[in-house]
Amino acid sequence: MAYRFPALTAEQKKELSEIAQRIVANGKGILAADESVGTMGNRLQRIKVENTEENRRQFREILFTVDNSVNQSIGGVILFHETLYQKDSQGKLFRNILKEKGIVVGIKLDQGSAPLAGTNKETTIQGLDGLSERCAQYKKDGVDFGKWRAVLRIADQCPSSLAIQENANALARYASICQQNGLVPIVEPEVLPDGDHDLEYCQYVSEKVLAAVYKALNDHHVYLEGTLLKPNMVTAGHACSKKYTPEQVAMATVTALHRTVPAAVPGICFLSGGMSEEDATLNLNAINRCPLPKPWKLSFSYGRALQASALAAWGGKTENKKATQEAFMKRALANCQAAQGKYVHTGSSGAAATQSLFTASYTY
Amino acid sequence: MPHSYPALSAEQKRELSDIALRIVSPGKGILAADESVGSMAKRLSQIGVENTEENRRLYRQVLFSADDRVKKCIGGVIFFHETFYQKDDNGVPFVQTIQDKGILVGIKVDKGVVPLAGTDGETTTQGLDGLLERCAQYKKDGADFAKWRCVLKISDRTPSALAILENANVLARYASICQQNGIVPIVEPEILPDGDHDLKRCQYVTEKVLAAVYKALSDHHVYLEGTLLKPNMVTPGHACPVKYSPEEIAMATVTALRRTVPPAVPGVTFLSGGQSEEEASLNLNAINRCPLPRPWALTFSYGRALQASALNAWRGQRDNAGAATEEFIKRAEMNGLAAQGRYEGSGDGGAAAQSLYVANHSY
């Protein structure tokens, strides 16, 4: 074994670990506002708004100019490249608006998927070419964290060992490069919810994927204290006929994490996948009330689950700005409470009702 | 990926996890009394005692006749095969005496190291053949946990990737087989303290080794909640000119574990390696006072560090048995306190040591 060549100095480590902790401090989570142009097209089409740069700018402006108190719930915002350089109607850069609210600015760094030949339609992710230079530039431009989404799916012969190994390796390379440039890497190995598999199977796959991810991060000398994880919650496939409660989702999720994610990782910010806003909040709340030991913060990095109501309220009309902002703030606050296990669903009889649904000695 | 074929039923998992938790309940650790015949030869020759089966029996009797004071600080005892089937002077099997104290019985199941060809003196560990049947028999005969020791060493070119991979794999096979028989595997990837490397080097190597071990355990479908880890503490090599405080050792050790050992593992029971009894207690205490969050129990699985004084007091004389047992009980109680960060040491008090933690030191 070659003698250790430190990847980072003590200074660099300190900076990275402080950024990571700030993002998830006190129940805060992340607004994933990094929809690519194509994805924004899907969102806007649903509310019958044209997918122009100006419309994308307007919607993001409404979100980012909410009252400063949003910084109690939102610790970081992930931006798409275009958005990083956009300004509000007074000419002020979005990233400066966010920074002034004390919110950490992040950037989506991956460049989409590429097929893995010889597999059942599995993919890896591109974006490593010139990544170091891109990171250095983003850091200069005010960004402090990055995000890279790897995708795995459950199906016949999937995820294959190649897909798991290749995506874990790409995530580790990306993470290593980010850290060299002072950016905290959010590591996102998403196992898609498509399919009719049950909760147990998703848990099994998630554990295998996460074990591979953390082995790769270790092999690539990534400083775990200066990273965040953005995994799927463990859920049944969308087409699974069996229904599960938030407590079952929580138990399976936390069990999988505590078998694979080292305590050095400061925070785990779940993706919402296809979940409704309310389900994403209820599940996060149940996760935080799960009786298993949880040495990392368990928070959110939601896109649709923070913006769906806001988008609907906006409908492309500037006069709907206030309603849009209220809708967004409501979800931000709800998720912040959920990240502390304090969310009270208006429909239920309160925390006590949900607590009893945990089957205390259930063995997963 | 093929559909999962569960390695264990919910019942089996529950049993394993209960055993593991009982061994490392707060304030308790393990007495490693599993010295092979060869290792006992070394210990006994140091006190001028002949290495006979009877002397080995008499010596273990000294340890196992400890009174109820050990109940609160010893959660498990690891036996060697010969001892596992021995009895005390009254014909009571040692295994029964230990069980009657509410202490769990463990068994060493590896069969020693063998060389890895093409490496710089590195080894793997044997013992997998027929292990399934051996474990079933040990379980019937009263064992609830087992131990298997792998050995790695630090030098210019070691541990090599092969040594790490091979030892991690063999540990995972052993662990998987144990669990099939209701036996909690203690996973021991010891990195020897031989050499002149510094603390950082040991930390780096320990992190690489432990990451490989946990990847192998995951690959082999081992149920982590039903295992224990027995690692080395992170220390400098014996010949390293730089001296480190217990707090520095603690910080390096806990950092390495936090980066590699999943929270699902219920307990980490350190080996004492070449440490003196007092050093081993002070270091364990510092580990338990370390300000970093620690989701697993951090306790001891000591051989020499629990027995050195007792051996010395005994010197092979029946008349010394009582005094020797007292020495053992004393060390057991001190380590029980250290496992809770409450050991005051024979020197200055805990408060003085606390301030030696370098709060923002990045490892």
Interface residues (C-beta under 8 A of the other chain):
Chain A: M1 Y3 R4 A10 K13 K14 S17 Q157 C158 P159 S160 S161 I164 E200 Y201 Y204 V205 E207 K208 A211 A212 Y214 K215 N218 D219 L224 E225 T255 H258 R259 T260 V261 P262 A263 A264 P293 K294 P295 S361 Y362 T363
Chain B: M1 H3 S4 A10 K13 R14 S17 D156 R157 T158 P159 S160 A161 I164 K200 R201 Y204 V205 E207 K208 A211 A212 Y214 K215 S218 D219 L224 E225 T255 R258 R259 T260 V261 P262 P263 A264 P293 R294 P295 N360 H361 S362
